[in-house]
Amino acid sequence: MTAPTVPTAPVVPTAPSPRSPLSPRSGGATATGTTRAGSPDLLRSVFRQHAAGVAVITAQDGGRPVGFTATSLNSVSADPPLLSFTISTGASSWPAVRDSEYLGVHILGEHQRELAGLFARSGADRFGPPTGWVTGPHGVPVLDGVLAWLVCRVAARVPAGEHRVIIAEALVGDPAGEGRPLLYHQGRFNALRD
């Protein structure tokens, strides 16, 4: 008995972009010129050009609130309502994220640059004054004054190099905060410009 043949989609060849350094028309670099081979440095330098929203992820760790700044937040699915973010397994918040069933996700406003910096700084007292927060649903720390927040149930923790991609289902939240979003671009927290 032979295995059934599975139809495959046709492969459509693509041409380099006219602006691509690999394009013969660009007159620019070749694959061995200014274009760098895949590396952590290449990935970081390219993503410095990518503006991302800024979030703070929170959890409980044995009754103690923990949290960190994340710029990797993504919507995954509307039905079911899933989101994702990444965290390094070397991060101080990783044990709490690894062991928690519920997490908080907070979208920061441009008025919260200092809060974003605080939650990004290693060794900082992130939940001490002046950080305003309350214990929210499922015991998750919920930050004051954010543009929006969610409490989510962790659905999966997917290995990705020295990181984990956390996929979580939104359970409850509030999208009604006021202000404009905080962005992360070129290694800095920035306000949205008109």
WODA-V404316 format. One line per field, one symbol per residue. phi: phi as a letter, one per 20 degrees, with the letter a starting at -180 (. if undefined). burial: 1 if it has 24 or more other ideal C-beta (glycine too) atoms within 12 Angstrom, else 0. A space follows every 50 residues. Layout:
phi = ???
burial = ???
//
This chain:
phi = .dffedfdffedfcdffgeffeffffmefdfdeffefgagffgfffffee fcfdcddcbdcmndfcabecddfbedbebffdcbbdbffeffeggfffee eccdcceeeffdgffffffeefmfefdegefebcedglmffdefmefabc dcdfdacdfbmecceedcefdbabeefdpdfeddblmcecefde
burial = 00000000000000000000000000000000000000000000000000 01111111111000111111111000000001111110001111011001 01111111110100110111000001100010100101011110111111 11110010000001111111101100100011110000100000
//
